[in-house]
Amino acid sequence: MLDQRAVTVTSQEQLSLLIGHIYQGSFEDVSWKQTLELLREYLDARFVTLSLVAKTALRQEATINVGPIAFDQFLQYENEYQQYRPNVETRLGEVYTINDWLSLNRAEFGKFNELLEIGDINHYMGAWVCSLENVDCFIRVMRARDADPFVREEANLISLIAPHFARALDIRSRLAQCEIVNQIYADAMDRLAVGGIVLDENGKILVMNAIGADLMKRRDGITMVNGMVHAVSTQDDRSLQALIRTALAGDAAPADTGKPQALTVARSSGARDLGLVINRIRLGNKVGDRWRTGVTIFIRDPENGVRTDPAILKQLFGFTQAESALATQLAKGESLDEAAVELNIRYNTARAHLRSMFAKTGVTRQAELVRILVNGVAPLGCFDQAS
C-alpha cells in the first residue's frame, strides 16, 4: 500500500511545464524524453520509462527511457523485464506499485527480484496509461534501493498526467496518418511533374512541393517576393494577383469552393509558357464563426514532362529495354524523329520498335500509345523527380 503522508510533488509551474512537454511530444520524440526527465527529477527516481506495446504482436513498439544506464544495457534490461515481470492484471488508468504486483511476497518472483537488484531498484510504480486502436501505453517509475517508498501524492501525479499522455498519443497518431496522406499526394504530384503551392488567407506561401519550389528557385516565369508568389512579367503578375485576390475573397465554406481560374505565364528564358490553375480552398477547421480561406496554385511546365521507369514499362507492357527507352522519350512529348535522334538510333529502327509497342499495347496510333503512357500508372512508378 502507498504511504498516505503528505508531500508536495510539483508546483503549478512545474505541472504546466510537464504537461506542455507531453503535448509537444505529439510532434517530436525529444519532448517526451524531456517529460520523463522532469518526472525523474520531480519524483526523485532512478529510471522513468515510457513503453508503447503493439496489440497485435504483443511486442515493444517503442520505448523511451531516462536514467543512468547505457542504451544497449537498457535494451537488455527491457527484454528481461518483459520476460520475467509478474503476470498480473492491471487496469487502465490505475497506478500500481511493486507491492501490489508481488502481494508483499517477493520470494515467488525470484528472477524478477534479481533483475530489480541488478538495476539497484527497490521501489516501483507504474500505470497502464492508455489503450488506442493498435497500441497500449505504459509508464514506469523506479527508485533506488536506499530511497523512500512512493507515496499517494506521487501516484496521484501519475494519475493526473496519464490522460494527457493518452490525448497526446491520439493526436500523434492522427498527425501521423495525415502526414502519410500528405506524403502520398505530394509524391504523386512530384512524379506527375505538377508544381503545387498553398497560400494562406493573406496570400503568403504556406507550403510548396518539390516541383513548385524548383520553379520558384529558377525565377523563370514565377518567383517568390516577401513570401508571396509573383509572376516575373509585370503584366502577368497583375493578372495573377487579381486571381489570387478573387480566390481569397470567398469564405471557403464547404458549398463555396469557387471555380478554378487558369492563367499562362511568360518566361524570360524563351521556354514555353507556364500554365497555372488558381483555386480557393478551405484551410483546416473553422476559427470562431468563419472558415479560413486559402489558395492552391497548380503549375505545369510544358518543358518538364512526366517520366517513366523502363522497369515499370517492362512489367506493364512487356517492353524490351530499347522499347522502354523509346517510350520514355515519346511520353515527354517528343516526335518519333526527335526520339530517334535523342537515342542515337536510326529512324527505321525507331519505327520497328514503335510497331512492336503497338502490338504489345493493343493500339494502332502513336497518339494512343502516348496517352496510355502518360495517363496510366507508369509515371507513378518513376522514383526520379521529373526534370
Secondary structure as GFF3:
##gff-version 3
##sequence-region A 1 387
A	DSSP	alpha_helix	12	24	.	.	.	ID=ss1
A	DSSP	alpha_helix	29	42	.	.	.	ID=ss2
A	DSSP	beta_strand	47	54	.	.	.	ID=ss3
A	DSSP	beta_strand	59	66	.	.	.	ID=ss4
A	DSSP	alpha_helix	71	84	.	.	.	ID=ss5
A	DSSP	beta_strand	95	97	.	.	.	ID=ss6
A	DSSP	alpha_helix	98	102	.	.	.	ID=ss7
A	DSSP	three_ten_helix	106	109	.	.	.	ID=ss8
A	DSSP	alpha_helix	110	118	.	.	.	ID=ss9
A	DSSP	beta_strand	121	131	.	.	.	ID=ss10
A	DSSP	beta_strand	135	144	.	.	.	ID=ss11
A	DSSP	alpha_helix	152	191	.	.	.	ID=ss12
A	DSSP	beta_strand	194	199	.	.	.	ID=ss13
A	DSSP	beta_strand	205	208	.	.	.	ID=ss14
A	DSSP	alpha_helix	210	218	.	.	.	ID=ss15
A	DSSP	beta_strand	222	225	.	.	.	ID=ss16
A	DSSP	beta_strand	228	231	.	.	.	ID=ss17
A	DSSP	alpha_helix	234	248	.	.	.	ID=ss18
A	DSSP	beta_strand	261	265	.	.	.	ID=ss19
A	DSSP	beta_strand	274	282	.	.	.	ID=ss20
A	DSSP	beta_strand	293	300	.	.	.	ID=ss21
A	DSSP	alpha_helix	310	317	.	.	.	ID=ss22
A	DSSP	alpha_helix	321	331	.	.	.	ID=ss23
A	DSSP	alpha_helix	336	343	.	.	.	ID=ss24
A	DSSP	alpha_helix	347	361	.	.	.	ID=ss25
A	DSSP	alpha_helix	366	375	.	.	.	ID=ss26
A	DSSP	three_ten_helix	378	381	.	.	.	ID=ss27
###
